Amino acid sequence: MREALQAKVNAVADSVREQTPVCAQCGQPMKRHDTETVHWLASFGQLYAPVARYRCRGCKQNCRPLLDLLGVEPGRISGSLARRLALLAVVTPFTLAARFADLLLGVKISPMGIWNVAQRLGESAARYSEALSQYHWDSRSESVSTQDAPSVVVLSMDGCMVGMQVRKQRRRRKGNEPLPPLPPVKEGQFQEVKTGVLLLPNERVETSPGRHSLVRRFLVSCLGDADDIFRHLYAQLRQRGLLDTARTLVVVVGDGAEWIWNRTSIFVNRCEILDFWHAIEHAWEFAQAWCGEGSQADRWVHQMAEDLRAGKVVAVIARLKRLRPKTPELREKLESLIRYYSNNVTRMKYDEYLRLGYGIGSGSVESAHKQVVHARFRQAGMRWSEAGVRRLLALRLLLLNDNWALLDRFTMVSV
């Protein structure tokens, strides 16, 4: 296989040998400067090629057309081997990925080598994702045909925390001076990763009585603010042809966070749903303080859950207002619960949502947190740089969204 691949490389080298490149700046033909034999590592071993370097005398620009055509770099890992190593880095820590590379691929490589490949491909994937979002966010851009757009699309989003490194940049030694000390470790050195899930209600399958599973879903994550996650979700809706502003209803399921509801206005035709289990969780906090932990609190919350599921949110609020707590702490908890339900009363028509098949829980995004973030970024002792999280997130999303083949179109950029 290596010999066959080497023969193809030689054929490509012969095809460009007599071609003279043109300077990208001045447009003048470039002169051959020298020729040297270079090598790089592919899936079946090292490959070699005589590479001519051309130089423009006026602009002082250099180029090596053969390497640009092959998309490789001298002395580095390239091709499908780089993508396989990046795949190992996406699913397991770098040290363990280096061991798997030896056992599965027969490639001796250090954890730092795995890290370097993942960073370079991850940067390329992250740039593609960002460019795609910026393109579709522009209202003048053309989207995929929405002729087959569904009547209802469900979006669910939430955030979770990832441990971050203390230092923002590498320490550098000046001359013979010792390295400057690391900054002190601060408590709570975390940053939020926001995740969104896009799904179609008509693709839910009832696997057992009362339990439904999804046939497919599309995941979006970003280490950014609320505007970023909405921009990425909007771009994916347009890229997949799922958003027809005239007839597609966008159902947004959230936990009551203001950053969600403040940005849903980008969807003209929308339905907002407060996550049912978050609503019950707030009731539990008051019930345990009001009734104490035990069967009485269980019965009280169970009855409230039945009423909310039946769409009796106004009656529930009226019943809560008739309570007369005796302590200031209980009164404060009760007022907080009433305020929470009153602010979201239009998002708690759970009987209607269930009848229409929209769903009333955000379990899909909670599951996405575990698969996208927790399984890879929140293992024991892990601390990440912002660039590291962003790049590895882009690669992990390609894998979980079954788009890994898209990586074959990307080039390995310098980081």
C-alpha positions as CSV (number, residue, x, y, z in Angstrom):
1,M,0.0,0.0,0.0
2,R,2.8,2.4,0.8
3,E,4.5,1.6,-2.6
4,A,1.2,2.2,-4.4
5,L,0.7,5.5,-2.6
6,Q,4.3,6.5,-3.4
7,A,3.7,5.7,-7.0
8,K,0.8,8.1,-7.1
9,V,2.9,10.8,-5.4
10,N,5.5,10.4,-8.0
11,A,2.9,10.7,-10.8
12,V,1.7,13.9,-9.3
13,A,5.2,15.2,-9.0
14,D,5.9,14.4,-12.7
15,S,2.7,16.3,-13.7
16,V,3.8,19.6,-12.1
17,R,7.5,19.4,-12.8
18,E,7.3,21.5,-16.0
19,Q,4.7,24.0,-14.7
20,T,5.9,27.5,-13.7
21,P,3.9,29.1,-10.9
22,V,2.9,32.8,-11.0
23,C,3.5,35.1,-8.1
24,A,0.3,35.8,-6.1
25,Q,1.2,39.4,-5.5
26,C,2.7,40.8,-8.8
27,G,1.5,38.1,-11.2
28,Q,4.9,37.6,-12.7
29,P,6.3,34.1,-13.4
30,M,8.5,32.8,-10.6
31,K,12.0,31.3,-11.0
32,R,13.1,27.9,-9.8
33,H,15.3,28.4,-6.8
34,D,16.3,24.9,-5.6
35,T,15.0,21.3,-5.3
36,E,15.2,19.1,-2.3
37,T,13.7,15.7,-1.3
38,V,11.2,16.0,1.6
39,H,9.3,13.4,3.5
40,W,6.1,13.2,5.5
41,L,4.2,10.5,7.5
42,A,1.1,8.9,6.0
43,S,-1.1,6.0,7.0
44,F,1.3,3.4,5.5
45,G,4.6,4.9,6.4
46,Q,6.9,7.7,5.2
47,L,6.5,9.1,1.7
48,Y,9.1,11.0,-0.3
49,A,9.1,13.5,-3.1
50,P,11.5,15.8,-4.9
51,V,10.1,19.3,-4.3
52,A,11.1,22.3,-6.3
53,R,11.0,25.7,-4.6
54,Y,10.2,28.8,-6.7
55,R,11.0,32.4,-5.8
56,C,9.8,35.8,-7.1
57,R,12.8,38.2,-7.2
58,G,10.7,41.3,-7.0
59,C,8.3,40.3,-4.2
60,K,10.7,37.9,-2.4
61,Q,7.9,35.3,-2.2
62,N,8.5,31.6,-2.1
63,C,6.2,28.7,-3.0
64,R,6.4,24.9,-3.4
65,P,3.6,24.0,-5.8
66,L,3.8,20.2,-5.2
67,L,3.3,20.4,-1.5
68,D,0.5,22.9,-1.9
69,L,-1.2,20.5,-4.4
70,L,-0.7,17.4,-2.1
71,G,-1.7,19.4,1.0
72,V,1.2,18.1,3.1
73,E,4.1,19.6,5.0
74,P,7.7,18.3,5.3
75,G,8.3,16.1,8.2
76,R,4.8,16.2,9.6
77,I,1.8,13.9,9.8
78,S,-0.8,14.3,7.1
79,G,-3.7,12.8,5.3
80,S,-6.0,10.1,6.8
81,L,-3.5,9.3,9.5
82,A,-3.8,12.8,10.9
83,R,-7.6,12.5,10.9
84,R,-7.4,9.1,12.7
85,L,-5.1,10.5,15.4
86,A,-7.5,13.5,15.8
87,L,-10.4,11.0,16.2
88,L,-8.5,9.3,19.1
89,A,-7.9,12.7,20.7
90,V,-11.6,13.5,20.4
91,V,-12.8,10.5,22.4
92,T,-10.0,10.0,25.0
93,P,-7.3,12.0,26.7
94,F,-4.1,12.7,24.8
95,T,-1.9,10.3,26.8
96,L,-4.3,7.4,26.3
97,A,-4.8,8.4,22.6
98,A,-1.0,8.0,22.1
99,R,-1.2,4.5,23.5
100,F,-4.2,3.6,21.3
101,A,-2.3,5.0,18.3
102,D,0.5,2.5,18.9
103,L,-1.9,-0.5,19.6
104,L,-4.5,0.2,16.8
105,L,-2.5,2.0,14.1
106,G,1.0,0.9,14.8
107,V,2.2,4.5,15.0
108,K,4.7,5.6,17.7
109,I,3.7,9.2,18.6
110,S,3.9,11.3,21.8
111,P,0.9,12.7,23.5
112,M,2.1,16.2,22.5
113,G,2.1,15.0,18.9
114,I,-1.5,13.9,19.3
115,W,-2.3,17.3,20.8
116,N,-0.7,19.1,17.9
117,V,-2.7,17.2,15.3
118,A,-5.9,17.8,17.1
119,Q,-5.2,21.5,17.6
120,R,-4.5,22.1,13.9
121,L,-7.4,20.1,12.6
122,G,-9.7,21.5,15.3
123,E,-8.7,25.1,14.4
124,S,-9.7,24.4,10.8
125,A,-13.0,22.9,11.9
126,A,-13.7,25.8,14.2
127,R,-13.0,28.3,11.5
128,Y,-15.4,26.5,9.2
129,S,-18.2,26.5,11.8
130,E,-17.7,30.1,12.5
131,A,-17.7,31.1,8.8
132,L,-20.8,29.0,8.3
133,S,-22.6,30.8,11.1
134,Q,-21.6,34.3,9.9
135,Y,-22.7,33.5,6.4
136,H,-26.2,32.3,7.4
137,W,-26.6,35.1,10.0
138,D,-26.5,37.6,7.1
139,S,-30.1,37.9,5.9
140,R,-28.8,38.4,2.3
141,S,-27.2,35.0,2.2
142,E,-28.8,32.1,0.3
143,S,-30.0,29.2,2.4
144,V,-30.7,25.6,1.3
145,S,-34.1,25.0,-0.3
146,T,-36.8,25.0,2.4
147,Q,-39.4,23.2,0.2
148,D,-39.3,20.2,2.5
149,A,-39.0,22.2,5.7
150,P,-40.9,20.6,8.6
151,S,-43.9,22.4,10.2
152,V,-42.3,22.2,13.7
153,V,-38.7,22.2,14.9
154,V,-37.7,22.0,18.5
155,L,-34.7,23.7,20.0
156,S,-33.4,23.1,23.5
157,M,-30.4,24.9,25.0
158,D,-28.5,25.1,28.3
159,G,-25.0,25.7,29.7
160,C,-22.5,23.8,31.8
161,M,-19.1,24.7,33.3
162,V,-15.6,23.6,32.2
163,G,-12.5,24.0,34.2
164,M,-10.1,26.6,32.7
165,Q,-6.4,27.1,33.0
166,V,-5.1,29.9,35.1
167,R,-2.6,31.3,32.7
168,K,-3.8,33.0,29.5
169,Q,-0.6,32.6,27.5
170,R,2.6,30.7,27.5
171,R,5.4,31.7,29.9
172,R,8.6,32.8,28.0
173,R,12.1,33.0,29.3
174,K,14.2,36.0,28.5
175,G,17.9,35.1,28.1
176,N,19.1,33.0,31.0
177,E,16.4,34.3,33.4
178,P,14.3,31.6,35.1
179,L,10.7,31.2,34.0
180,P,8.3,33.6,35.7
181,P,6.1,31.9,38.3
182,L,2.6,30.8,37.4
183,P,-0.3,33.0,38.7
184,P,-2.0,31.7,41.8
185,V,-4.9,29.2,41.3
186,K,-8.2,30.9,42.0
187,E,-11.3,29.1,43.3
188,G,-14.0,28.8,40.7
189,Q,-11.8,29.1,37.6
190,F,-14.5,27.9,35.3
191,Q,-16.2,29.0,32.0
192,E,-19.6,28.1,30.6
193,V,-20.0,26.0,27.5
194,K,-23.4,26.5,26.0
195,T,-25.0,23.6,24.1
196,G,-28.1,23.5,21.9
197,V,-30.0,20.5,20.5
198,L,-32.1,20.7,17.3
199,L,-34.7,17.9,16.8
200,L,-37.9,17.2,14.9
201,P,-40.9,16.1,17.0
202,N,-42.2,13.7,14.3
203,E,-39.0,11.7,14.6
204,R,-39.6,10.6,18.2
205,V,-40.1,6.9,18.7
206,E,-41.9,5.3,21.6
207,T,-39.5,2.6,22.7
208,S,-41.6,1.6,25.7
209,P,-44.9,2.8,27.3
210,G,-44.5,6.5,28.2
211,R,-40.8,6.6,27.1
212,H,-39.7,8.2,23.8
213,S,-36.4,8.2,22.0
214,L,-35.0,10.3,19.2
215,V,-34.2,8.9,15.8
216,R,-31.7,11.7,15.2
217,R,-30.7,15.1,16.6
218,F,-28.1,17.8,15.8
219,L,-25.8,19.2,18.5
220,V,-24.3,22.7,18.6
221,S,-21.9,23.8,21.3
222,C,-19.7,26.9,21.7
223,L,-17.5,28.5,24.3
224,G,-19.2,31.9,24.0
225,D,-22.1,34.0,25.1
226,A,-25.8,33.5,24.4
227,D,-25.7,35.4,21.1
228,D,-23.1,32.9,19.8
229,I,-25.2,29.8,20.5
230,F,-28.3,31.3,19.0
231,R,-26.3,32.3,15.9
232,H,-24.9,28.8,15.5
233,L,-28.4,27.2,15.9
234,Y,-29.9,29.6,13.4
235,A,-27.2,28.8,10.9
236,Q,-27.7,25.1,11.3
237,L,-31.5,25.5,10.7
238,R,-30.8,27.4,7.5
239,Q,-28.0,25.1,6.4
240,R,-30.2,22.0,6.7
241,G,-33.2,23.7,5.1
242,L,-35.3,23.3,8.3
243,L,-36.4,26.9,8.7
244,D,-39.2,28.3,6.5
245,T,-40.1,31.6,8.2
246,A,-43.6,31.5,6.8
247,R,-44.7,28.1,8.0
248,T,-42.1,26.5,10.4
249,L,-42.9,26.8,14.1
250,V,-39.8,27.0,16.2
251,V,-40.4,25.5,19.7
252,V,-37.8,26.7,22.2
253,V,-37.6,24.6,25.4
254,G,-35.5,26.2,28.3
255,D,-35.1,26.2,32.0
256,G,-36.2,29.8,32.6
257,A,-32.9,31.5,32.2
258,E,-33.3,35.1,30.9
259,W,-30.5,34.7,28.3
260,I,-32.7,32.2,26.5
261,W,-36.0,34.1,26.4
262,N,-34.4,37.4,25.6
263,R,-33.1,36.1,22.3
264,T,-36.0,33.9,21.0
265,S,-37.3,36.9,19.1
266,I,-35.1,36.0,16.2
267,F,-37.7,33.4,15.3
268,V,-40.8,35.1,14.2
269,N,-43.1,32.1,14.4
270,R,-42.2,30.5,17.8
271,C,-43.5,28.7,20.9
272,E,-41.7,29.1,24.2
273,I,-41.9,26.2,26.8
274,L,-40.5,26.2,30.3
275,D,-38.9,22.9,31.1
276,F,-41.4,20.9,33.2
277,W,-38.8,19.4,35.5
278,H,-37.2,22.7,36.3
279,A,-40.6,24.0,37.3
280,I,-41.1,21.0,39.6
281,E,-37.5,21.4,41.0
282,H,-38.5,24.9,42.2
283,A,-41.6,23.5,43.9
284,W,-39.4,20.9,45.6
285,E,-37.2,23.6,47.1
286,F,-40.2,25.2,48.8
287,A,-41.9,21.9,49.7
288,Q,-38.9,20.6,51.7
289,A,-38.8,23.9,53.7
290,W,-42.6,24.0,54.1
291,C,-43.4,20.3,54.9
292,G,-40.0,18.9,55.7
293,E,-38.4,15.9,54.0
294,G,-40.8,13.0,53.9
295,S,-44.0,11.7,52.4
296,Q,-46.0,14.9,53.1
297,A,-43.7,16.9,50.8
298,D,-43.8,14.1,48.2
299,R,-47.6,14.2,48.1
300,W,-47.7,18.0,47.9
301,V,-45.3,18.1,45.0
302,H,-46.9,15.2,43.3
303,Q,-50.3,17.0,43.3
304,M,-48.7,20.2,42.0
305,A,-47.0,18.2,39.2
306,E,-50.3,16.6,38.2
307,D,-52.0,20.0,38.1
308,L,-49.2,21.6,36.1
309,R,-49.2,18.7,33.6
310,A,-53.0,19.2,33.2
311,G,-52.5,22.9,32.3
312,K,-53.8,24.3,35.6
313,V,-51.0,26.7,36.2
314,V,-53.3,29.6,37.1
315,A,-55.0,27.5,39.7
316,V,-51.6,26.4,41.1
317,I,-50.5,30.1,41.5
318,A,-53.8,31.0,43.2
319,R,-53.4,28.1,45.6
320,L,-49.8,29.2,46.4
321,K,-50.9,32.7,47.1
322,R,-53.4,31.4,49.8
323,L,-50.6,29.9,51.8
324,R,-49.5,31.7,55.0
325,P,-45.9,30.8,55.9
326,K,-44.9,31.9,59.4
327,T,-41.2,32.6,59.0
328,P,-39.5,35.2,56.8
329,E,-37.4,32.5,55.2
330,L,-40.5,30.5,54.1
331,R,-42.2,33.7,52.9
332,E,-39.2,34.5,50.8
333,K,-39.1,31.0,49.2
334,L,-42.9,31.1,48.5
335,E,-42.7,34.6,46.9
336,S,-39.8,33.4,44.8
337,L,-41.8,30.3,43.6
338,I,-44.9,32.4,42.9
339,R,-42.8,35.0,41.0
340,Y,-41.1,32.2,38.9
341,Y,-44.5,30.7,37.9
342,S,-46.1,34.0,37.2
343,N,-43.3,35.2,35.0
344,N,-43.5,32.0,32.9
345,V,-47.2,31.3,33.0
346,T,-47.5,31.7,29.2
347,R,-44.8,29.0,28.8
348,M,-46.5,26.4,31.0
349,K,-49.5,25.2,28.9
350,Y,-48.2,21.6,29.3
351,D,-51.4,19.9,28.4
352,E,-51.5,21.7,25.0
353,Y,-47.8,21.0,24.4
354,L,-48.2,17.3,25.1
355,R,-51.3,17.1,22.9
356,L,-49.4,18.7,20.0
357,G,-46.4,16.4,20.6
358,Y,-43.8,19.1,21.3
359,G,-42.5,17.6,24.6
360,I,-42.2,19.5,27.9
361,G,-38.7,18.6,29.1
362,S,-35.2,19.5,28.2
363,G,-33.7,16.0,28.8
364,S,-32.2,16.0,25.3
365,V,-29.9,18.9,26.1
366,E,-29.0,17.5,29.5
367,S,-28.0,14.3,27.7
368,A,-26.0,16.4,25.2
369,H,-24.0,18.0,28.0
370,K,-22.9,14.6,29.2
371,Q,-21.9,13.4,25.7
372,V,-20.4,16.6,24.3
373,V,-18.8,18.2,27.4
374,H,-18.7,15.9,30.4
375,A,-17.3,12.8,28.8
376,R,-14.2,14.6,27.4
377,F,-13.7,17.9,29.0
378,R,-14.7,17.3,32.7
379,Q,-12.5,14.3,33.6
380,A,-10.5,14.4,36.8
381,G,-8.0,17.2,37.0
382,M,-8.6,18.6,33.5
383,R,-8.0,22.3,32.9
384,W,-8.3,23.8,29.4
385,S,-7.3,26.9,27.5
386,E,-10.0,28.7,25.6
387,A,-8.4,27.8,22.2
388,G,-8.1,24.1,23.3
389,V,-11.8,23.9,24.2
390,R,-13.0,25.7,21.1
391,R,-10.9,23.4,18.8
392,L,-11.7,20.1,20.4
393,L,-15.4,21.0,20.7
394,A,-15.5,21.6,16.9
395,L,-14.0,18.2,16.3
396,R,-16.2,16.4,18.8
397,L,-19.4,17.9,17.3
398,L,-18.3,16.6,13.8
399,L,-18.1,13.1,15.4
400,L,-21.4,13.2,17.3
401,N,-23.3,14.8,14.4
402,D,-22.0,12.1,12.0
403,N,-20.1,14.7,10.0
404,W,-16.6,13.3,10.4
405,A,-16.2,12.8,6.7
406,L,-16.4,16.6,6.4
407,L,-12.9,16.8,7.9
408,D,-11.4,15.4,4.7
409,R,-12.1,18.7,3.1
410,F,-10.1,20.7,5.7
411,T,-6.5,21.6,5.6
412,M,-4.2,21.5,8.7
413,V,-3.6,25.1,9.6
414,S,-0.8,26.5,11.8
415,V,-1.7,27.3,15.4
